[in-house]
Amino acid sequence: MRSYDVAECGSPLKLFERPTPKPEGAAVLLRVLAAGVCHSDIHIWEGYYDIGGGKKLKLTDRGVALPLTMGHETVGEVVAIGPEAEGVRVGDKRLVFPWIGCADCAVCRRGEEQLCLAPRFLGVFRAGGYADHILVPHARYLLDIGTMPPAQAAPYACSGLTAYGALKRIGAVLKEEPLVILGAGGLGLMCLNLLKAMRGRGAIVVDTDAGKREAAMAAGALAAVDGGAADAAAQVKKAAGGGVWAAIDFVGATSTARLAVDTLTKGGKVIVVGLFGGDITLPLPFLPLRAMTIQGSYVGSLAEMRELLDLVHRAHVPSIPITTRPLDAADATLQELRAGKLVGRAVLTP
């Protein structure tokens, strides 16, 4: 099998040719049909997260080993199944749930594998979809996509699940008040589509890129604000009709987190999703005096993945803009994403 791996952080992805794995036990082997290129792949490729103050959290400190085949948004066709595998047949096309835990701890037993402290995430800790084949440890992680095209379905494994998980954490106010979405990349546009499907009030989108703001308006945003404007917070509040009750930060930078906090009304909530990096300083009395909540959200559970796909099918959620590229363009595509040149999602199609 062929794959494009991170062999050295910060260096071009390297082509590897290895024997195609044979599934054992309950494992399933799929031929990759589509693999999304996610912004978090950039951090894996770089080898660290910026945690502010000139400090870095290295991926090796999290247990990531090189060489690594990235790709955690994968759709494939089943080509072989282990002797204990059930529920799938050769020829089935399935979306892979990549956020796999140890399966033994209390967190995994209650269905929150994405929060496991001994993760086996595909494309992060184990080989993912930047390849022509992918090995999945159990058929329960394979979800039926129906008639959805593979390139359209692949981003739901991360972009869609992450947006859906963040929206669920907002609560009932979602249908009553306009939401603020910071970042109009693949995640932000996905969030707009899902918000509509969930019958939310609507969203004000913030991005520094004019093309992405245009894409957000085309996707149904209530307003689009330039995050680099000196009066960005005032513009957001005006568009919201006052202070903001909920904001989702899909960038996760110092500037976007600060802007989100500055727009909140009393009792408001910021959900931080993005991993761009940095830090912010807050006066502690503001937390109780403004009754604000700052919460992180990390992808979602297998149950939420099933809920999401059901919603997508029931509500006929439209696709975000998708750009397809061949597998051998993996490195070039990653660099385009890093440079902010892509609108929507890029998907490799081996």
N, C-alpha and C positions, 0 to 999 in steps of 0.2 A: 504494500500500500504506500501511497505518497502523502506526505504532509508538509506543511510549512510551519516550522517551529521557531520559538524564541530560543536560540542557542546561546546568545550572550545579550544581556539587557542593553538596549540602546543601539544594537547592531541590526542590519537587515535580517528579516526572517530567512531561515535556511531550509532548503529542500532536503527532506529525509526520505529514504526508501527503505521500508522494513517489511518483514513478512506480515501478511494480513492476519490479524488474530482470529483464533477459532473460539467461539463462545463455549464456556463450560458452565455446568450447574444451571442456574436460572438466567444466565446472561444472554444478551441478544446482540447480534452484529447487524449493523445497517450500512448501506451504501449512502453516503451523504448526497443529498439533493440540493440543499441550501444551508448556508452558514452565515448568520449575521455578523457584521463587524461592529462591535460595541465600543463605546467610549472607555469603558473600564478596561478593555483590552490594551488601551494606550498605557494605562498605569502599570499593567502587568509587564508590557514590553519595556517600559522605562525602568521597572524594577523597584519602584517605591511610591509611597504616598507622601505628599507634602502636608505635614501636620502643624505648620506654622512656626514662627520664630527661628527659621533656618533649620528646623529639625525634619528628619525623614523617617518614615516607617518603612523598612525594607521588606520586600516580598519574601525574601529568604527567612526573615524572622517569623513569618506566618506559615512557614512550612512549604513554600512553593519551591520546587526543584526544577532545574533545567537539564536537558532541553525540554520544552513544554509546547505541546500542540494546543494553541488557544482555540476559542470558539465555543461559546456557551448558548448560542441561539441556533439550534440545529434541527433540520427536518431530514429524515432519511427513509430509505426503503429497506424493509427487513430482508436480509439475504441469507441469514443462518440463525438458528436458535439452539440454545443449550438443551440438554436432555431434560432439565427440570423446568424449563420456561413454559409458561402457559399464557393464554390470552392473546397471542399474536400469531400470525402466519407469514410465511415467506411471501413477499409481494406487498404486504401492508405498508402504507405510507404513514409515518408517525412523527409527531413533534416530540423532541426529547426534553424532559424536565431535568435540568442539569444540577439543581441545588440539593445534592444527595449528601446525607449525613452518615454517621457511623451505623445507624439503624438499631443501636443497642441502648443508648442513653435515654434518660427520661424525656429530654427535649424531642428526640426523634420519635419516641413512643407516643407522644401526644401530637405528632404530626407537624412539628415545626423544624423539619430537617435543615432548613436554611439558616437556623440559629445554632446548629450543632457546633460544639467546640473541637470536634475531630472531623472536619468536613472532608468529603471526597468529591467536591464540585468538579464536574466535567468542564474542561477548558480552563481550569484554574489550578486544581491539584492533580487532576488526571486528564488524559488526552481528550481533546474536544474535537470540534467540527472543522478546523482548517485542514481538512484531509479528505481523502476519497472514501474512507470508512471510519466508523466510530463504534466502539464497544460500550454497551450500556449494561450495568450489572443486573438489572431486573426489569421485567416487562411492565411492572407497575409505573415505571417512569416514562412510558411511551403513551402518548395521547393521540387519539384519532383527530385528524384535521378535516375529515369529510372531503368535500370537493375544493377546498381552499388551495390555491397554488402554493407550492412549497416556499417560494421566496416571500410570499405575503405572510405565511404562517410563522416562519422562523423567528421574526422579532418578538413574537408574543412570549417566547420563553424567558426573555429578560426585559426588553423595553416595555412590552405590554404588561407583564406581571408586576414589574416595578411600579409602573404608573397606577395600575389597579390597586396594588397593595397600599400605596400612598393615599389614593382617593378614599379607600375604605377607612383609613385612620382619621379622616376628617370628621366623619359622623354626619348627623342629620342636617347640620348647617350647610352641607353641600347643596341641598335643594333649596335653601332659603337665601343664601348670600352669594355674591360673585366671588369666585376663587381667583387667586393670583398664581400664575405659573411663571417661574423664572427659568428661562432657557427654552428656545423654540427649535431644538434639534429633534432627533428621532423620539426621545422620551417626551418632550413637550408636546409635539404634534400627536403622539399616541394618546397622551393624557387628554387632549382636547376631544378626540374622537370618543374615548371611553366616558368622559364626563357627559357628553351628549347622550350616549347610550344609557347612562345611569340617571338621566333626567335631572342633571345638575342645573343650577341657575345660569351658569356660563362662566367664562374666564377672561381675565385681563392678562395678556402675555407680555413679558419683559424680555428683550434680547438686544444686544448691541449691534447685531447684524441686520441690515435693512432687508435683505432677501429673505431671511428667516422670519422677520416680522410680517412680511408680505405673505409668506406661506401660512403663518398663523391666522392671519385675517381670512385667507382663502379657506382655511379649515374651520372657520366659524367663531374666532375669538371676538369678544365684545369690544376689545380695544387692544392696541399694540403700542408699547412704550419703549423708547430707547433707554436701555439701562445705563448708558453712559452720560445721559443728560444730567445737568446740575440739579434740575428740579424733578428728577425721576420719581421720587417718593411722593411729591405733591401731585404729579400727573396720575400716578396709580390711585391715590386716595380720591382724586376728583372723579376718575372713571368708575371707582367703586361706590361713589356716593357717600364717602366718609371713610373711616378706618376699615381696614381689612380684617375679616374674621378668620381667614385661612389662606396660607401661602405654601406652595410646594416649590422648593428650590432644587431644580434638576441639575444645577451647575455645581453648587457646593463650594463656591469661592468666597473669600472674605467679603468682597464687594456685594455679591448677591445675597449672602446671609444677612449682612448689615442692612441692605435695602429692605429685605423681607421683614426684619424686626422693626425697622423704622416706619413701616406702613401699617403695623398692627393696631387694631383697636383694643380696648380693655377686654380681656377674655379670649383674645385671638391666639391662633396656633400657627407655628411654622414647622413644616415637615421637611427635613433636610435629606435629600436623596443622593445628590451629586457628590463626586469625589475629587473635584478639581484641586482642592486643598487650600490651606491657610488656617486662620483662626480669627475669632472675634472676642472682644472684651465687653461684658455687660455689667452694669451696676446691679448687684444682687437684690437690692430693694425693689428693682423694677419687676422682678419675677412675681412676688406677691402683690405689689401695689397695682400692677397692670394685669395680674392674673394670667400671664402669658404662658404658653407651653412651647417649648422647643424640643422636637422629637425627631429621632432618626428613623428611617424606614429602609429595610434591606430586602429587596426582591419580594418574595412571597412563598407561601407553602404550596405543597402539591394539591391540597384541597382548593386553594385559591386559584391555582392554575386551571383546575377543572371548571370552577365557577366562571373564570374569565372566558374560556373557550365557549362555554354555554351562552354567555352574554353576547359574545361576538357573533355567534350563529343566530341567536334569537333576534338581536337588534340590527343585524346586517351591518355591523360596524365597517365603515369604509377603510381601505388600506391607507397607511401613510405613504408618502412618495418613496418608491423603492428603486435603487440603482443596482443592477446585477453586474457582477464581474466574474471572470474565470478564476479558478483557484490559484493559478500562477501569478495573478495580480494581487495576491493577499498583502504583500508588503506595501506596494504602491497605494492600495486602498486604505491601509492603516495610516499611512502618512498623509493622505488627503484628508482623512477624518481629523487627524491631529492638527492640521493646518486650518480646520474649520471650513473646508471647501465643499462639504457635502450637505445637502438638504434632505431630511428624512433619514432613511437607512440604506446602507450599502450591504449587499448580500452576495457572498461568494457562491457560485454554482459549479461545483466540480464536474 
